[in-house]
Amino acid sequence: MNGNVILTVRKGCLAMTISNEEVGKRIRQAREYRGLTQDNLAEIIETTQETITNYEKGRRMIPLVIAIEIQQALDVSFDYFIGKTATMTQKNHLLQ
């Protein structure tokens, strides 16, 4: 993955790695699903639109605390962001 890895998740002896680009793609999909612009999301998590663009394009590594803020702002599961599931979930409702 060319050293462009946001995190490696280990559970038991299973390790999973996800790239900045994949996380960014998932952020964009969730943001668009929620009907938010990059500016809207930036305002919610108190950052700039440029930072959101860089996250979504995989240009910047997302600090874990910021990834959690984005996940909470978009109301999707963290498992979705880390590639553990392809389905966004919102409380008890499944979103495709």
C-alpha positions as CSV (number, residue, x, y, z in Angstrom):
1,M,0.0,0.0,0.0
2,N,3.0,2.3,-0.6
3,G,3.2,3.3,3.1
4,N,-0.1,5.2,2.8
5,V,-1.8,3.4,5.6
6,I,-4.1,5.0,8.1
7,L,-4.3,2.1,10.6
8,T,-3.9,-1.6,11.1
9,V,-6.7,-3.3,13.1
10,R,-5.8,-6.5,14.9
11,K,-8.4,-8.8,16.4
12,G,-7.0,-12.1,17.6
13,C,-4.6,-13.2,14.9
14,L,-6.4,-11.4,12.1
15,A,-4.9,-8.1,10.9
16,M,-6.6,-5.7,8.5
17,T,-5.0,-2.7,6.9
18,I,-6.8,0.2,5.2
19,S,-5.4,2.9,3.1
20,N,-5.9,6.7,3.4
21,E,-7.6,6.6,0.0
22,E,-10.2,4.0,1.1
23,V,-11.0,5.8,4.3
24,G,-11.4,9.0,2.3
25,K,-13.7,7.3,-0.2
26,R,-15.9,6.1,2.7
27,I,-16.0,9.5,4.3
28,R,-17.0,11.1,1.0
29,Q,-19.7,8.4,0.5
30,A,-21.1,8.9,4.0
31,R,-21.0,12.7,3.7
32,E,-22.8,12.7,0.4
33,Y,-25.4,10.2,1.7
34,R,-26.1,12.6,4.6
35,G,-26.5,15.5,2.1
36,L,-23.5,17.4,3.5
37,T,-21.0,19.5,1.7
38,Q,-17.3,19.5,2.6
39,D,-17.9,22.9,4.2
40,N,-20.8,21.5,6.3
41,L,-18.7,18.7,7.6
42,A,-15.7,20.9,8.2
43,E,-17.9,23.3,10.3
44,I,-19.3,20.4,12.3
45,I,-15.8,19.0,13.3
46,E,-14.3,22.5,13.5
47,T,-11.7,22.3,10.7
48,T,-11.4,23.6,7.2
49,Q,-12.9,22.5,3.9
50,E,-9.4,22.0,2.6
51,T,-8.6,19.5,5.3
52,I,-11.8,17.6,4.5
53,T,-10.7,17.5,0.8
54,N,-7.3,16.2,1.8
55,Y,-8.8,13.5,3.9
56,E,-11.3,12.5,1.2
57,K,-8.5,12.3,-1.5
58,G,-6.2,10.3,0.8
59,R,-3.6,13.1,0.8
60,R,-3.5,13.3,4.6
61,M,-3.4,10.7,7.3
62,I,-6.4,11.2,9.6
63,P,-5.7,11.2,13.3
64,L,-7.8,8.6,15.1
65,V,-9.5,11.2,17.3
66,I,-10.5,13.1,14.1
67,A,-11.7,9.9,12.4
68,I,-14.0,9.3,15.4
69,E,-15.3,12.9,15.2
70,I,-16.1,12.4,11.5
71,Q,-17.7,9.0,12.1
72,Q,-19.9,10.5,14.8
73,A,-20.8,13.6,12.8
74,L,-21.8,11.4,9.9
75,D,-23.6,8.9,12.2
76,V,-22.1,5.8,10.6
77,S,-20.3,2.8,12.2
78,F,-16.6,3.0,12.8
79,D,-16.5,-0.5,11.2
80,Y,-17.6,1.0,8.0
81,F,-14.7,3.5,8.1
82,I,-12.1,0.9,8.7
83,G,-13.4,-1.4,6.0
84,K,-14.7,-4.1,8.3
85,T,-18.1,-3.7,6.7
86,A,-19.4,-2.3,3.4
87,T,-22.7,-1.2,4.9
88,M,-23.2,2.0,6.7
89,T,-25.3,1.6,9.8
90,Q,-27.3,4.1,11.7
91,K,-28.5,2.9,15.1
92,N,-30.9,0.1,14.2
93,H,-31.4,1.0,10.5
94,L,-29.3,-0.3,7.7
95,L,-28.3,2.1,5.0
96,Q,-27.0,1.0,1.6
